[in-house]
Amino acid sequence: MPKKRGNRGLGGWAFLIGVILAVVLGFLGLLDATWTWILVVIGLIVGFLNVADDETHPFLIAGAVLIIASAFGGEAINAVPLLANVLQALLLIFVPAVVIVAIKHTFTMARH
């Protein structure tokens, strides 16, 4: 979901690197405090730079579904710690991204 103009490069790369990192770190079980902060910062970058105005609504819906599924899915599959770790890592990226996009959208709606 990269922006069509402007900061396409950084936001797109942040999204791709973040998802790959989340999957790898989740499978390896390496989610310490440092990696947690790195994933959150990547999520903030994605939220600020990676979603164009016309992509806001689909991103918010998809992000909300992903957050809900990851949160509840992680609890449901605690018997498989590797998958639960991956879902937790994905939450660290998508929660800040969705919150930033939602706040930006709220300000956009308030201006109109």
N, C-alpha and C positions, 0 to 999 in steps of 0.2 A: 503494500500500500504506500509506496513512496509518493511524495508530492510531485506534481507535474512540473513545478518550477521551483527555483530557489535552492533550498537545502536538500535536494534529492539525494546526493551522494552520502552524506554523513548519516542521515536518518535511515536510509535503506541499509547501509552497512551495519549500523547499530542494531537494527532489527535482526538481520541475518546472523551476525556474530552473537547477539544475545540469546537467540533461540538455540544455536549450536552449543554455546557455552552452557546453557541451562541443561540441555540433554546430557552433555558429557559430564558436567559436574554432578548432576543427579545420579547418573549411572555409577560414577566413581565414588560417590558419597563424600565429596569434598566441599560441602557447603559450610564453610566456616564464616566468621564475621567479615573477613576481608572480601571473600567472594560474594557474600550477601550484599554488601555495599556496592560492589562493582555491578551486580545485576540490577540493583535498584537505580543506580545512575544511568545504566543503559536504558532502563525503562523510562526514565525521565527524558532522556535524549529522544527516544522513539516518540514519546508523547508530544514533545515540543516541535520536532522536526519532520516527522514521518507521515503525518495525516493531513491531507488537503481538505479544504472546506467541504467539497462534495463527497468526501469519504468519511466524514465524521459520523453520520448516523450508522452506516454499516459497521464501522470500526467499534463504536460503542456497543452495539448489539452483540457482535462477535466477541468482543472483549469481555462483556458481562457474562456471556455464556461460558467462555473459557474459564473465567475466574470462579464461577459457581461450580462448574464441573470439576475443576482442579481442586477446589477446596473440599467439596464433598467426596469426590473420587479419591483424593489422598487419604481421607479418613476411612473410606470403605475398603481400600486395598492396602492397609497397613501390614497385611501378611506378606506383601511383596514390597519390601523396603526400597528397592531400586526404583520401581515405578512411582512410589509415593514421593521419593526424593526428586524425581524429574518433575512431577506435578508441582511440588513446593518451589522448585527453582523457576518454573514457568510463572508461578504467581509473583515471584519477586520482580519479574520484568513487566508483566501485564497489569498488575495493580497500579503502579505509579503511572504507566502509560495511559491507562483508561481514566484515571483521576485527572491527569493533566488535560486530556482531550475533552473530558466532560466540563471542566472548569472553563477552558477556552470557549467551548460551545455555549455555555451559560452566559459568558460575557458578550459573545456575538449576538445571542438572542436579546440580551438586555439593551444593546445598542440600537436594535431595529424596532 
